[in-house]
């Protein structure tokens, strides 16, 4: 076994150290305290607003989009010729426009079937495929520390306040019931993504975490919830989180804000309608009577914030697949709004393209399982830009100042852990 096997006692550090040596494309994905590093590309599927490009050892195929684009994705993946496979990648928020409005532009979906997978847990290590030469040893350089003041989440944002005012007015005039409005915070430096991942994972309590570099996009984040989880037996689960207060680390103060959260009519309403929609969406793809709420309005701590959380489950109906469940639940209610189509339109009126933000990082396999993490609390880099982004749920009871404050609270889950990249040649 490689030198990696000597260090499984701390899978976070080992996974990040291996990722630090990986060449794109790679995805590092954590769920349930276990990490998978997927590197290399046996096959790659990319969807945009016009079609799907499917690249395999046999060549390159371009398929125009049909009436069921995710069904086309499932069919292409199933035709890999491999007896078993797993694919990793991401879905853009704008995929929602294709699913709900029938039109979209730009990159929408990017999935890679890797040539190599490394699975790490507290007591185990498994390899699949052949590791690239650069991954045969752990990169044991020390991890640099974050720079806490690299960005200011509380910098004034008058445009965001104005967007909330206008959206509240639209809601009260008969528009959507709820719209999640987000704002972008530029990061004025290049970021060391693996080091930021290590620092951020130590300081957060995510449902999922990830680090990815697909060549034209880099990101690392700490997802507070999943869009959907489907296992090979067809059991489906989604966990909406809606309703937020700060978590400052002082038990007395955090208890006060927790009680405020549980008693706030605005937060309770926002959460309840999200759970109701999750039930309705699962009912469209699950067996009758199987959809149920197994947990309702508990409080979950996620880094610098605490959320109201629920869990909705169901069992796929005969003839339905994990991709049907994903299509029904994407984008996450808690990152788009209610009803979804109207909320997606409202978001487009006020925001630049979201891309990966509020989309999903995905793991899907040949057995029919699919796991999709909601992309929030994330730092992004593409096209020479690096940025953060956070949003808040706007309803008729919203005030601009509170929604702006909520974005600040969420941004601190990532902004405190940014590690600047050192200039080329400085690190050895």
Buried (B, 14 or more C-beta within 10 A) or exposed (E): EBEBEEBBEEBBBBBBBBBBBBEBBBBBBBBEEBBBBBBBBBBBBBBBBEBBBBBBEEEEBEBEBEEEBBBBBBEBBEEBEBEEBBBBBBBBBBBBBBBBEEEBEEBBBBBBBBBBBBBBBEEEBEBBBEBBEEBEBBBEEEBBEBBEEBBEBBEEBEEBBEBBBBBBEBBEEEBBBBBBBBBBBEBEBBBBBBBBBBBBBEBBBBBBBBBBBBEEBBBBBBBBBBBBBBBEEBBBBBBBBBBBBBBEEEEEEBEEBBEEBBEBEBBBBBBBBBBBBBBEBBBBBBBEEBBEBEEEBEBBBBBBBBBBBBBBBBBBBEEBBBBBBBBBBBBBBBBBBBBBBBBBBBBBEBBEEBBBBBBBBBBBBBEBBBBBBBBBBBBBBBEEEBBBBBBBBBBBBBBBEBBBBBBBBBBBBBBBBBBBBEEEEEEE
